[in-house]
């Protein structure tokens, strides 16, 4: 499988830097997960190094732009389905950190520790941080690749409106 990904990258000279890994660690999101970019939402599987994504700046408590350093591709046997009160649905690997807000304090927390009622930092088009409340968490079987972004400077990105750690 690793050789297949490397071959695909070599054949596609515009693919940017991809890293395929079968190691244990956060892998994150299905290929069709929508990431907020400077050109509007794009599928995570289509992104590449140096693309610009929306990122949360902790210092200013607002959203800004950051560049992708690399795209990582892994396999996952299951994902968590986070359903929010707004109707937003986010599929994510259990070990991926998302930005939670609790009593005004923002901190990353693994997806498998999140529960209904927890609030996550969310993005709106005015570059202002809001929050989304989880209403339901489900485990679903999965057999396709999952993707993560390594993002420069702020080390996070927005996927389906939710701030995710990007390392």
ABEGO torsion letter per residue (X at the ends): XAAAAAAAAAABAAAEBBBBBABBEBAGBBAABBBBBAAEBBBAAABBBGBBBBBBBAAAGBBBBBBBABBBBBBBABBBBBBBAAGBBBBBBAABBBBBBBGGBBBBBBAAABBBGBBBBBBBAAGBBBBBBBABBBBBBBABBBBBBBBBGAGBBBBGGBBBBBX
